Every structure is written in structure tokens, then in C-alpha cells.
Amino acid sequence: MIAVKAVAGASRDRIVGVLGDGLKIATSAAPEKGKANARLTATLAKALGIPAKNVTLIAGQTSPRKEFHVAGLSGDQVRESLTRAL
């Protein structure tokens, strides 16, 4: 599980940094019709080096506070990948 604070309408898609016990991720997509959620999923998957299908939004579909489930990686692998991405 990865907690995320989403910031929609940014100039580009990127992981901004650590925020509390989660991540702050900016996306250029508008928060409408799931566009921002899809971009957040893709941005997180790219940073982890896994296919987007392995990252699932499980909570916060309409909120800036979200939780994602990552399949196929251990907790240590997720931390290592995100450390490199930051």
C-alpha cells in the first residue's frame, strides 16, 4: 500500500517527494472522469519500473488523498525504487 497526496493540474507528471507517511504526486491531467487517477497510476508504475496494471487505486477515487496497491514487488523493492525515483 502506498498513500498518495495528489496534485492535479500541475505543469507535468512527477513524484514531488515524501509527504508524511506517503508520497506527493503531481499530474498535469484534470481531475475529471478518472483522467488524473489514470495518470497518477501511470506515474507511480513508471517510477517503480512495473506495468501500470500492477498498480491499483483502492481508496480515494474522488479525493486528493489516495491509496494504491502495488502487486509484484516486495515492500523493500518499492522503497528502493521510490528512493531512486526521488
For each residue, the residues with C-beta under 8 A, 3 or more apart:
1: 58 67 68 69 70
2: 22 23 44 67 68 69 70 78
3: 20 21 22 23 65 66 67
4: 22 23 24 25 40 44 60 65 66 67 68
5: 19 20 22 23 24 25 64 65 66
6: 25 26 27 31 36 37 40 60 64 65 66
7: 10 16 24 25 26 27 64
8: 27 29 30 31 36 64
9: 27 28 30 31
10: 7 13 14 26 27 28
11: 26 28
12: 26 28
13: 10 25 26 27 28 29 39 42 43
14: 10 25 26 43
15: 23 24 25 43 44 47 82 85 86
16: 7 19 23 24 25 26
17: 23 24 86
18: 22 23 24 86
19: 5 16 22 23 24
20: 3 5
21: 3
22: 2 3 4 5 18 19
23: 2 3 4 5 15 16 17 18 19 44 82
24: 4 5 7 15 16 17 18 19
25: 4 5 6 7 13 14 15 16 40 43 44
26: 6 7 10 11 12 13 14 16
27: 6 7 8 9 10 13 36 39 40 43
28: 9 10 11 12 13 39
29: 8 13 35 36 38 39
30: 8 9 35 36
31: 6 8 9 35 36
32: 35 36
33:
34: 37 38 61
35: 29 30 31 32 38 39
36: 6 8 27 29 30 31 32 39 40
37: 6 34 40 41 57 61 66
38: 29 34 35 41 42
39: 13 27 28 29 35 36 42 43
40: 4 6 25 27 36 37 43 44 57 66 68
41: 37 38 44 45 52 55 56 57 68
42: 13 38 39 45 46 52
43: 13 14 15 25 27 39 40 46 47
44: 2 4 15 23 25 40 41 47 48 55 68 70
45: 41 42 48 50 51 52 54 55
46: 42 43 49
47: 15 43 44 81 82 85
48: 44 45 54 55 70 73 78 81 82 85
49: 46 81
50: 45 54 55 70 72 73
51: 45 54
52: 41 42 45 55
53:
54: 45 48 50 51 70 71 72 73
55: 41 44 45 48 50 52 68 69 70 71
56: 41 68 69 71
57: 37 40 41 60 61 66 67 68
58: 1 67 68 69
59: 66 67
60: 4 6 57 63 64 65 66 67
61: 34 37 57 66
62:
63: 60 66
64: 5 6 7 8 60
65: 3 4 5 6 60
66: 3 4 5 6 37 40 57 59 60 61 63
67: 1 2 3 4 57 58 59 60
68: 1 2 4 40 41 44 55 56 57 58
69: 1 2 55 56 58
70: 1 2 44 48 50 54 55 73 78
71: 54 55 56
72: 50 54
73: 48 50 54 70 77 78 81
74: 77 78
75: 78 79
76: 79 80
77: 73 74 80 81
78: 2 48 70 73 74 75 81 82
79: 75 76 82 83
80: 76 77 83 84
81: 47 48 49 73 77 78 84 85
82: 15 23 47 48 78 79 85 86
83: 79 80 86
84: 80 81
85: 15 47 48 81 82
86: 15 17 18 82 83
